[in-house]
Amino acid sequence: MKIVDIARLSAAAHRYGALAVVDNTLATPINQRPLELGADLVIHSATKFLGGHADALGGGVCGPSDLVNRIYHFREINGACLEPMSAYLLLRGMKTLHLRVRQQNESAMRIARFLESHSRVARVFYPGLAAHENHDIACRQMTGFGGVLSFALHGGFEAVKEFLPRLRYANLAANLGAVETVAGPPATTSHVESTPEERAASGIPEALIRYSVGIEDADDLIADLEQALDSRGEPASR
Ligand SMILES: *Cc1c(COP(=O)(O)O)cnc(C)c1O
């Protein structure tokens, strides 16, 4: 949930003759357009928001044709090719991208505010919150703050293990960007290969939970988080 100043980073790269490449997977092209901010290439995991239904794997690279053609040629030689069913599902998914992302932006903002006000939550990371350390940069370069947020519980990883199984709507998985809400701890998913010291150095608390907001009713998601946070000590029903 860290925010990088893309215009500044791109200008710095160009001063040294380097290219600036932005992975825009979490922001989506609806919320952030790095090429307009000076980046040279943009990459997306289409598996996430672009496809949006957690049923196809794919990726894309966007930019000026001279750069993209070099990548295309490399791909031709190496033989990577999107299989037809995935291509179809990604095309179909992308038709509702703007609608899904609009809903996800709105719900994520409400959920971030709810979590920020809860006593069992130690920190909330969401670029749309005024408390985010780079909220000003996010406001300059994004038109929406996205559907992914993270939050740390009081009580360390033990609290995470108790909390996650209590969620009734969120799927517990490592994916993000789907129509279904997905939650998981970076300590055992995206950053499982880092040591606790490395995670701490990257600003990832052990009790951090990544929460990718789906298109479910936001009131239901908030009620679900609330019951899971408040039912501490009682056995989980699932
Ligand atoms: C998932 C992800 C990737 C990898 O994409 P796959 O489609 O799973 O291979 C790359 N970047 C980001 C930011 C991701 O979330």
The ligand as a Gaussian input file, in Angstrom:
#p B3LYP/6-31G(d) Opt

LIG

0 1
 C       -0.312000     -11.212000      -8.893000
 C        0.614000     -10.119000      -9.239000
 C        1.613000     -10.321000     -10.174000
 C        1.810000     -11.670000     -10.850000
 O        0.782000     -11.909000     -11.739000
 P        0.245000     -13.363000     -12.152000
 O       -0.829000     -13.075000     -13.119000
 O       -0.263000     -14.025000     -10.896000
 O        1.410000     -14.102000     -12.727000
 C        2.443000      -9.259000     -10.471000
 N        2.288000      -8.047000      -9.878000
 C        1.339000      -7.826000      -8.956000
 C        1.253000      -6.482000      -8.311000
 C        0.464000      -8.846000      -8.611000
 O       -0.506000      -8.612000      -7.704000

